[in-house]
Amino acid sequence: MTTHDAAGDPRRWLALPVLLTGAFLPPLDFFIVNVALPSIRAALHTSAAQLQFVISAYAATYAVFLITGGRLGDLFGRRRLFLLGIAGFTLASLICGLAWSSDALLAGRMLQGMAAAALAPQVLASIRVMFPQAEQPRALGLYSATFGIAATLGALLGGVLVSSHLWGLGWQLIFLVNLPVGVAAWIGGAMLLRESHAEHAARLDLGGVGLLSLALALLVYPLVEGREQGWPLWTYAMLACSLLTFALFVRFEARLVRRGGSPLIDVRLFQERDFSLGMVVTLGIYLTSAFFLTFAVYLQNGLRHSALQAGLATVPFTIGYFVGSISAPRVIDALGHRALPLACACKAVGFALVIATVLHIVPQSVFAPALVIAGCGFGIAMPSLIRTVIGSVGIHHAGLASGMVITGLQISAALGVAVIGGVFYTALHGQSGASVYAHAFATGLACNVTTLVALVLLSLALGRAKRPSARTAIVSIE
């Protein structure tokens, strides 16, 4: 390490806001879009399935290309990929904002997912390169807080923008607002970021990317579209082909490992019991992402709230998420491997109380505190999951393991919208009225509670192996 590297980049604290903007935009887009979904459906005359794809297509694309995005930064330069990701995300936001049809919107959303996958890994990698080790915890603390801020601001800003009708626009503003932010971040990145590469960059696994993309498409599409089509034969055929493609993907990755290549998913890690169990928890924990879709539809279509009212109603959850995310390191240090089951239990209790409130079993005054409890669990869950799963593998595999966990979380989000969103719309039966929407929302949320209870039991068996230090675990996430 050179003296300059040990001292850190002299422009590092000026460059950090630029990097944090890159970390801020993808989660902001996730939370802000949910508030606008009913308005999008009304304006573009989309089906319920197409509305689900607005979220699940973004999450699935992000999941598939996330690890590849990190490797591209290692190979071709993190500054270059950061600027490319910001430019791509800004362009995709423009396409979404100008979308004239649901197909154009879905294309823009998939491009957003690819750009976010190129952008996100460069933020943490650049922080590791630019900051000396003594300053990294502070920089990473600000990075973690960014997600809570994005969640809180996204819910509120989405409602404000959709309801404002500035320049005669409505839902389009939730995407167009990214343009000035993206342009400013690109200019700041071009001026302040220095180029860096990995000393031993892993090669790209294009075959793995192709097979995983195909497998997810064959899984998510029939799960979302099948309900509206009456589950014809082709939906079952696609689901069967999805299982076959997943099997081919695993076999391809195992063969790549034997040949000494760099797989997208290293199947050898699944030989570790805790890692395998942790990935099962990972694939279940973000199924709750469907909550944001069903909650927004329930409020706006069922209770006839405006987008602004819906955004304000979501704020207690996002406040809880913010508090949970910034307190997560202390909670994890105090409770160790029990932090994860506690987080899942908080989410389950919070959502159960929301159900009881919606069905008028408990007073309405319980509603906001219930959302805070669920949001707090949500904020603690991801960092505690990553810390626990990373602790189940060797330090030399920490970066790959964390990438696999974050990929699994995005796959979980896509499946949550597809499966639990499908349960919600099935429960509606095409009917209207506040009571019908309340029943459908409660039914979908009950699926989340059931899943979370199962995750509490599974996660109690996790994390009993010796874990790396908090700094090692967090800094290794790329």
Backbone torsions as a table, in degrees:
resi	resn	phi	psi	omega
1	MET	NA	133.2	-179.8
2	THR	-79.5	166.4	177.6
3	THR	-60.7	-39.3	179.5
4	HIS	-62.4	-43.2	-179.9
5	ASP	-63.9	-40.0	-179.4
6	ALA	-65.5	-34.9	-179.4
7	ALA	-80.8	-20.2	-178.2
8	GLY	92.0	164.8	177.9
9	ASP	-68.3	129.8	-177.9
10	PRO	-62.9	-20.7	-179.5
11	ARG	-102.2	16.9	-169.3
12	ARG	-62.4	-40.9	-177.5
13	TRP	-75.5	-24.2	172.1
14	LEU	-74.5	-35.0	-178.1
15	ALA	-78.5	-23.3	-175.8
16	LEU	-59.0	-43.9	176.7
17	PRO	-58.5	-33.4	177.4
18	VAL	-65.7	-46.5	178.7
19	LEU	-62.5	-41.9	-179.2
20	LEU	-67.1	-29.0	173.9
21	THR	-63.7	-40.4	175.9
22	GLY	-63.5	-34.4	175.9
23	ALA	-75.5	-26.2	-174.1
24	PHE	-77.3	-38.9	-171.4
25	LEU	-63.6	-47.9	-178.9
26	PRO	-60.2	-48.2	177.9
27	PRO	-68.5	-33.2	175.5
28	LEU	-58.7	-44.1	-179.2
29	ASP	-61.9	-37.3	179.7
30	PHE	-63.7	-48.5	-175.5
31	PHE	-74.6	-35.6	-176.4
32	ILE	-72.1	-32.5	-177.7
33	VAL	-67.7	-38.3	-175.5
34	ASN	-58.4	-38.3	-179.7
35	VAL	-64.4	-30.2	-174.2
36	ALA	-91.7	-3.0	-173.6
37	LEU	-57.8	-46.5	177.5
38	PRO	-59.6	-38.1	178.5
39	SER	-66.7	-38.8	177.6
40	ILE	-62.6	-43.4	-179.0
41	ARG	-63.5	-41.6	-179.4
42	ALA	-67.5	-39.5	-175.5
43	ALA	-75.5	-40.9	-175.9
44	LEU	-98.4	-0.2	179.6
45	HIS	55.0	45.1	-179.4
46	THR	-82.3	158.1	173.1
47	SER	-81.8	169.6	176.7
48	ALA	-61.9	-37.4	179.5
49	ALA	-64.2	-43.2	179.0
50	GLN	-64.0	-33.6	177.2
51	LEU	-65.0	-39.7	176.7
52	GLN	-63.8	-37.6	-179.4
53	PHE	-65.8	-27.7	178.2
54	VAL	-56.0	-35.2	179.0
55	ILE	-92.1	-49.9	-172.2
56	SER	-68.7	-32.6	178.6
57	ALA	-66.2	-39.0	177.6
58	TYR	-64.1	-48.2	-177.1
59	ALA	-64.9	-42.5	-178.2
60	ALA	-66.7	-42.2	179.1
61	THR	-64.7	-42.8	177.2
62	TYR	-59.7	-42.8	-178.4
63	ALA	-62.3	-46.4	-174.3
64	VAL	-65.3	-39.5	-171.2
65	PHE	-98.5	-0.1	-174.2
66	LEU	-62.0	-53.0	-178.5
67	ILE	-65.5	-38.4	176.9
68	THR	-62.2	-38.3	177.7
69	GLY	-60.3	-41.2	177.1
70	GLY	-63.7	-40.4	179.9
71	ARG	-70.4	-34.2	176.4
72	LEU	-63.4	-38.4	176.6
73	GLY	-64.8	-40.0	177.6
74	ASP	-62.9	-38.9	-176.1
75	LEU	-78.3	-49.5	-169.3
76	PHE	-106.4	-3.1	177.6
77	GLY	113.1	128.7	-176.8
78	ARG	-72.2	-36.0	176.6
79	ARG	-62.1	-44.8	-179.4
80	ARG	-61.6	-43.8	-179.7
81	LEU	-71.5	-33.8	176.0
82	PHE	-61.4	-47.7	-179.5
83	LEU	-65.6	-39.5	177.6
84	LEU	-64.6	-41.7	179.8
85	GLY	-65.1	-43.0	177.8
86	ILE	-62.6	-44.7	179.8
87	ALA	-63.1	-43.4	179.4
88	GLY	-64.9	-40.9	-180.0
89	PHE	-66.1	-39.3	178.9
90	THR	-66.2	-44.4	177.6
91	LEU	-62.6	-43.8	179.3
92	ALA	-63.4	-37.1	177.1
93	SER	-63.5	-37.3	176.7
94	LEU	-64.4	-43.0	177.8
95	ILE	-60.6	-44.2	178.8
96	CYS	-63.2	-43.0	-178.5
97	GLY	-66.4	-28.4	179.6
98	LEU	-99.2	6.5	-174.3
99	ALA	-57.6	130.3	-179.6
100	TRP	-100.6	-6.4	-179.6
101	SER	-152.8	167.8	178.6
102	SER	-66.2	-33.2	178.8
103	ASP	-66.3	-40.0	177.9
104	ALA	-65.7	-38.6	178.1
105	LEU	-64.8	-42.6	179.4
106	LEU	-64.4	-38.4	177.3
107	ALA	-62.5	-43.2	177.8
108	GLY	-64.1	-38.8	179.4
109	ARG	-65.6	-39.6	178.3
110	MET	-67.1	-37.9	176.0
111	LEU	-65.4	-37.7	174.9
112	GLN	-59.9	-43.1	179.4
113	GLY	-62.1	-42.5	178.2
114	MET	-65.6	-41.9	-180.0
115	ALA	-66.3	-40.8	177.9
116	ALA	-62.7	-36.3	178.4
117	ALA	-68.0	-31.2	175.3
118	ALA	-75.8	-31.8	-173.4
119	LEU	-82.1	-51.0	-168.6
120	ALA	-58.5	-45.5	-177.4
121	PRO	-64.3	-24.5	-176.8
122	GLN	-71.9	-23.5	-176.7
123	VAL	-66.0	-55.2	-179.6
124	LEU	-66.0	-40.2	179.3
125	ALA	-61.8	-39.8	179.7
126	SER	-69.0	-37.7	177.2
127	ILE	-61.3	-40.7	179.7
128	ARG	-64.2	-35.4	-177.1
129	VAL	-79.7	-39.6	-169.8
130	MET	-84.3	-27.3	-173.6
131	PHE	-105.8	136.5	173.1
132	PRO	-65.4	157.5	-172.7
133	GLN	-57.7	-34.5	-178.3
134	ALA	-66.3	-26.8	-177.7
135	GLU	-96.4	-9.6	-175.7
136	GLN	-63.1	-40.7	178.6
137	PRO	-57.0	-40.0	179.1
138	ARG	-65.7	-44.9	179.5
139	ALA	-63.5	-40.4	179.8
140	LEU	-70.8	-30.2	174.7
141	GLY	-64.1	-41.8	175.6
142	LEU	-65.6	-37.6	177.2
143	TYR	-61.2	-45.6	179.8
144	SER	-63.5	-40.0	-179.9
145	ALA	-64.9	-25.0	-179.3
146	THR	-58.0	-37.7	-177.4
147	PHE	-69.6	-38.8	176.3
148	GLY	-65.4	-39.7	177.4
149	ILE	-64.3	-41.9	179.3
150	ALA	-61.6	-40.5	-179.8
151	ALA	-65.9	-46.5	-178.1
152	THR	-66.0	-46.9	-178.0
153	LEU	-70.2	-36.3	-177.1
154	GLY	-60.8	-47.0	-179.0
155	ALA	-62.3	-43.8	-177.7
156	LEU	-73.8	-45.8	-178.3
157	LEU	-64.1	-36.8	178.1
158	GLY	-59.6	-45.7	178.8
159	GLY	-64.7	-40.3	179.8
160	VAL	-63.9	-46.2	-176.1
161	LEU	-66.9	-44.5	-178.3
162	VAL	-65.2	-37.2	-177.2
163	SER	-81.7	-18.0	-174.3
164	SER	-74.5	-32.7	-178.5
165	HIS	55.5	38.8	177.3
166	LEU	-62.6	137.1	-179.9
167	TRP	52.8	27.8	178.5
168	GLY	76.3	12.0	-179.0
169	LEU	-104.5	155.7	177.7
170	GLY	-124.4	-100.1	-177.4
171	TRP	-62.5	-24.6	-179.0
172	GLN	-58.8	-29.7	-176.0
173	LEU	-65.2	-26.4	-178.7
174	ILE	-66.7	-23.5	175.9
175	PHE	-94.2	-40.6	-177.0
176	LEU	-67.3	-22.9	178.1
177	VAL	-64.4	-20.9	178.6
178	ASN	-71.8	-19.4	-173.3
179	LEU	-64.1	-55.5	179.7
180	PRO	-63.4	-35.5	178.9
181	VAL	-65.6	-44.5	-179.7
182	GLY	-65.0	-41.7	179.0
183	VAL	-63.8	-43.9	179.0
184	ALA	-63.4	-40.4	179.3
185	ALA	-66.8	-37.8	179.1
186	TRP	-65.0	-44.8	179.3
187	ILE	-63.5	-44.1	178.5
188	GLY	-62.7	-40.9	178.2
189	GLY	-64.8	-41.3	178.9
190	ALA	-63.4	-32.3	-177.3
191	MET	-86.5	-34.1	-166.7
192	LEU	-111.1	-23.4	-176.1
193	LEU	-85.8	140.3	173.3
194	ARG	-101.9	155.1	-177.5
195	GLU	-77.8	144.1	175.5
196	SER	-148.1	149.7	178.1
197	HIS	-131.4	161.0	172.2
198	ALA	-78.8	144.5	179.1
199	GLU	-66.3	-38.2	179.5
200	HIS	-130.2	78.5	-176.0
201	ALA	-72.9	137.0	177.3
202	ALA	-76.0	147.6	179.0
203	ARG	-73.8	160.8	179.3
204	LEU	-77.2	142.5	176.5
205	ASP	-107.4	76.0	-175.8
206	LEU	-68.0	-33.2	177.1
207	GLY	-64.0	-41.6	177.5
208	GLY	-64.9	-40.7	177.3
209	VAL	-60.1	-44.7	-179.1
210	GLY	-63.5	-45.3	-178.5
211	LEU	-68.0	-41.8	179.6
212	LEU	-66.9	-38.5	176.9
213	SER	-60.6	-46.3	-179.1
214	LEU	-64.8	-42.6	-178.8
215	ALA	-62.8	-43.1	179.5
216	LEU	-67.3	-40.0	178.5
217	ALA	-62.6	-42.6	179.6
218	LEU	-67.8	-21.9	179.1
219	LEU	-89.6	-49.6	-172.6
220	VAL	-73.1	-41.9	-175.2
221	TYR	-58.8	-52.4	179.5
222	PRO	-66.8	-30.0	178.1
223	LEU	-64.6	-34.8	-179.4
224	VAL	-85.4	-47.0	-173.5
225	GLU	-82.7	-25.6	-174.4
226	GLY	-60.1	-38.5	-178.2
227	ARG	-60.9	-44.2	-177.8
228	GLU	-72.4	-25.6	-178.6
229	GLN	-91.8	0.6	-179.7
230	GLY	78.8	23.9	178.5
231	TRP	52.2	61.1	176.5
232	PRO	-68.8	175.1	-174.7
233	LEU	-60.8	-35.5	-176.1
234	TRP	-64.5	-26.3	179.1
235	THR	-67.6	-40.7	177.8
236	TYR	-68.8	-35.8	177.6
237	ALA	-64.2	-41.3	178.5
238	MET	-65.4	-39.8	178.6
239	LEU	-63.8	-40.0	176.9
240	ALA	-65.4	-41.1	177.9
241	CYS	-65.7	-31.3	177.0
242	SER	-62.6	-46.1	178.3
243	LEU	-61.0	-41.0	178.8
244	LEU	-63.9	-41.8	-179.4
245	THR	-67.8	-38.0	174.8
246	PHE	-61.2	-40.2	177.9
247	ALA	-64.1	-41.7	177.1
248	LEU	-63.7	-37.7	178.4
249	PHE	-62.0	-46.3	179.4
250	VAL	-62.3	-43.1	179.7
251	ARG	-64.8	-40.6	179.2
252	PHE	-63.3	-43.5	-179.4
253	GLU	-65.8	-40.7	178.8
254	ALA	-63.6	-40.7	178.8
255	ARG	-66.4	-37.5	178.7
256	LEU	-64.1	-38.7	177.2
257	VAL	-62.5	-44.6	-178.6
258	ARG	-63.0	-28.8	179.4
259	ARG	-85.6	1.1	179.1
260	GLY	83.3	18.1	-179.5
261	GLY	-84.5	-174.3	-179.3
262	SER	-115.7	93.8	-174.4
263	PRO	-74.2	156.5	173.5
264	LEU	-64.9	-42.1	177.1
265	ILE	-125.8	118.1	-179.5
266	ASP	-85.2	104.8	-174.4
267	VAL	-67.4	-16.9	178.9
268	ARG	-64.7	-28.0	-179.6
269	LEU	-64.5	-24.0	-179.0
270	PHE	-74.3	-5.9	173.1
271	GLN	-71.3	-20.3	175.5
272	GLU	-81.3	121.8	-175.7
273	ARG	-57.8	-46.9	-177.7
274	ASP	-63.7	-36.7	179.7
275	PHE	-67.2	-44.2	179.2
276	SER	-60.5	-46.1	179.2
277	LEU	-65.3	-37.7	178.2
278	GLY	-63.1	-36.7	178.4
279	MET	-70.5	-31.5	174.1
280	VAL	-63.9	-44.6	176.7
281	VAL	-61.7	-41.3	179.5
282	THR	-57.8	-44.1	-177.6
283	LEU	-71.4	-12.7	178.1
284	GLY	-101.9	-24.4	-166.6
285	ILE	-73.0	-28.8	-179.8
286	TYR	-98.0	10.3	170.7
287	LEU	-61.1	-21.3	179.4
288	THR	-69.8	-6.2	176.9
289	SER	-60.6	-23.7	176.8
290	ALA	-63.6	-20.6	178.5
291	PHE	-55.5	-42.1	-176.2
292	PHE	-65.7	-37.9	176.4
293	LEU	-66.1	-54.1	-174.0
294	THR	-68.0	-33.9	179.0
295	PHE	-65.5	-43.9	179.8
296	ALA	-64.5	-41.9	179.9
297	VAL	-68.2	-41.1	178.3
298	TYR	-60.0	-46.5	-177.1
299	LEU	-67.6	-44.7	-171.7
300	GLN	-86.6	-39.6	179.8
301	ASN	-90.3	-34.1	-178.7
302	GLY	-83.8	-51.7	-177.9
303	LEU	-93.9	-2.8	178.1
304	ARG	61.3	34.3	174.1
305	HIS	-77.2	153.1	173.7
306	SER	-75.4	168.3	177.9
307	ALA	-61.6	-36.5	178.5
308	LEU	-65.7	-43.6	177.7
309	GLN	-62.8	-39.2	178.3
310	ALA	-65.0	-41.1	177.8
311	GLY	-62.9	-42.4	178.8
312	LEU	-65.4	-35.8	179.7
313	ALA	-67.1	-25.4	-179.6
314	THR	-83.8	-17.1	-175.1
315	VAL	-56.9	-42.0	178.1
316	PRO	-56.3	-39.1	178.0
317	PHE	-63.6	-46.2	-176.8
318	THR	-70.4	-30.3	173.5
319	ILE	-64.1	-44.7	176.0
320	GLY	-60.0	-39.9	177.9
321	TYR	-62.5	-42.8	179.7
322	PHE	-63.1	-46.9	179.5
323	VAL	-62.3	-43.2	179.8
324	GLY	-63.4	-41.8	-176.8
325	SER	-68.1	-38.3	-178.6
326	ILE	-80.2	-22.4	178.1
327	SER	-92.9	-6.9	-175.1
328	ALA	-55.8	-46.4	-179.2
329	PRO	-57.2	-41.8	179.7
330	ARG	-69.0	-39.8	179.0
331	VAL	-63.7	-42.8	-179.0
332	ILE	-66.7	-41.4	178.5
333	ASP	-63.4	-34.8	-177.5
334	ALA	-78.7	-38.3	-172.6
335	LEU	-105.3	-14.8	-179.5
336	GLY	63.0	-132.6	-174.7
337	HIS	-70.2	-10.3	178.2
338	ARG	-82.9	-6.0	178.4
339	ALA	-65.1	-37.7	-178.0
340	LEU	-66.7	-51.8	176.7
341	PRO	-60.8	-32.8	176.6
342	LEU	-63.7	-42.8	179.5
343	ALA	-62.5	-44.7	178.9
344	CYS	-64.5	-37.4	178.6
345	ALA	-65.9	-40.4	177.2
346	CYS	-59.8	-44.2	178.1
347	LYS	-62.3	-43.3	-178.7
348	ALA	-63.7	-45.6	-179.9
349	VAL	-64.3	-44.7	179.5
350	GLY	-60.3	-46.3	-179.8
351	PHE	-67.7	-36.1	178.1
352	ALA	-63.0	-40.2	177.6
353	LEU	-67.7	-35.2	175.3
354	VAL	-61.4	-44.8	178.0
355	ILE	-58.9	-46.4	-178.6
356	ALA	-62.6	-34.3	178.6
357	THR	-71.2	-45.3	-179.1
358	VAL	-61.7	-36.0	-179.8
359	LEU	-89.7	9.0	175.5
360	HIS	62.4	32.7	175.3
361	ILE	-83.9	-33.8	177.2
362	VAL	-123.7	163.4	-178.2
363	PRO	-62.3	155.2	-180.0
364	GLN	-64.8	-20.9	179.3
365	SER	-64.8	-16.0	-179.9
366	VAL	-79.1	-17.7	-170.0
367	PHE	-58.8	-54.8	-177.4
368	ALA	-63.5	-46.7	176.5
369	PRO	-60.1	-35.3	178.3
370	ALA	-63.0	-41.3	177.7
371	LEU	-65.4	-38.0	177.7
372	VAL	-62.0	-44.1	179.8
373	ILE	-61.7	-46.5	179.7
374	ALA	-64.0	-41.8	179.7
375	GLY	-65.3	-37.9	178.6
376	CYS	-63.0	-43.4	176.2
377	GLY	-62.1	-39.0	178.4
378	PHE	-62.1	-40.5	-178.4
379	GLY	-69.4	-32.4	-179.8
380	ILE	-83.1	-28.3	-169.9
381	ALA	-61.3	-49.1	-173.3
382	MET	-66.1	-50.2	179.1
383	PRO	-63.3	-35.0	179.0
384	SER	-70.3	-35.7	176.3
385	LEU	-64.0	-47.4	-179.3
386	ILE	-62.5	-44.1	179.5
387	ARG	-60.7	-43.6	-176.8
388	THR	-67.2	-45.0	-177.2
389	VAL	-69.1	-40.6	177.0
390	ILE	-61.6	-35.3	179.1
391	GLY	-66.3	-13.3	-179.0
392	SER	-89.4	-4.8	-179.2
393	VAL	-125.1	168.2	178.0
394	GLY	-67.5	155.9	-178.9
395	ILE	-57.1	-36.5	-177.6
396	HIS	-68.2	-14.4	177.5
397	HIS	-105.2	5.6	-172.5
398	ALA	-62.2	-43.5	-179.1
399	GLY	-63.1	-45.8	179.6
400	LEU	-64.9	-42.8	-179.1
401	ALA	-62.1	-43.0	180.0
402	SER	-66.2	-37.3	175.8
403	GLY	-62.3	-39.8	178.3
404	MET	-66.3	-37.1	178.5
405	VAL	-65.6	-45.9	-179.2
406	ILE	-66.0	-36.9	173.9
407	THR	-61.5	-44.5	178.2
408	GLY	-61.7	-36.6	178.4
409	LEU	-63.9	-40.1	179.5
410	GLN	-69.9	-37.1	174.4
411	ILE	-62.7	-41.2	177.6
412	SER	-60.8	-41.2	178.8
413	ALA	-62.5	-43.3	179.6
414	ALA	-63.5	-42.6	-179.8
415	LEU	-69.3	-35.4	179.3
416	GLY	-61.0	-45.1	178.6
417	VAL	-65.2	-39.3	-178.4
418	ALA	-68.5	-47.7	-173.0
419	VAL	-82.4	-56.4	-175.8
420	ILE	-74.1	-33.2	171.2
421	GLY	-60.6	-37.9	176.4
422	GLY	-64.7	-39.7	176.5
423	VAL	-60.9	-42.4	179.9
424	PHE	-60.3	-50.1	-177.3
425	TYR	-71.7	-29.1	174.5
426	THR	-66.3	-40.4	179.2
427	ALA	-66.4	-26.5	178.0
428	LEU	-68.9	-35.0	-178.8
429	HIS	57.2	28.6	179.0
430	GLY	72.0	9.9	-178.1
431	GLN	-90.7	172.7	178.6
432	SER	-133.1	174.1	-178.6
433	GLY	113.4	148.1	-175.6
434	ALA	-61.1	-41.5	-177.4
435	SER	-67.7	-36.3	178.8
436	VAL	-65.5	-46.0	179.4
437	TYR	-66.4	-36.7	177.9
438	ALA	-62.4	-42.8	178.6
439	HIS	-64.0	-43.7	-179.2
440	ALA	-65.4	-42.8	179.4
441	PHE	-63.5	-44.0	179.3
442	ALA	-64.3	-37.1	179.4
443	THR	-64.8	-46.6	178.3
444	GLY	-63.7	-40.9	-178.9
445	LEU	-69.5	-30.5	176.4
446	ALA	-64.4	-33.7	174.7
447	CYS	-63.0	-40.4	176.6
448	ASN	-61.9	-44.7	-178.6
449	VAL	-62.6	-43.4	178.6
450	THR	-60.4	-44.5	178.3
451	THR	-62.0	-43.2	-178.2
452	LEU	-65.6	-37.4	176.5
453	VAL	-62.2	-42.4	176.9
454	ALA	-63.1	-38.2	180.0
455	LEU	-68.4	-33.6	175.7
456	VAL	-59.4	-45.8	-178.8
457	LEU	-66.4	-41.4	179.6
458	LEU	-67.5	-42.7	-174.7
459	SER	-71.9	-18.2	175.8
460	LEU	-64.2	-23.3	179.5
461	ALA	-90.3	0.2	-176.6
462	LEU	-95.4	159.1	166.3
463	GLY	75.4	18.2	-179.2
464	ARG	-84.4	-13.9	175.2
465	ALA	-75.9	162.9	179.3
466	LYS	-63.4	132.8	-177.2
467	ARG	-104.1	152.4	172.3
468	PRO	-70.2	169.8	-180.0
469	SER	-64.0	160.3	-178.3
470	ALA	-59.0	-41.8	-177.9
471	ARG	-63.7	-44.7	-178.5
472	THR	-62.5	-43.6	-175.5
473	ALA	-64.9	-44.5	-176.3
474	ILE	-73.1	-44.1	-176.3
475	VAL	-66.9	-22.0	-176.8
476	SER	-77.8	-6.4	-177.7
477	ILE	-76.0	112.3	173.3
478	GLU	-144.8	NA	NA
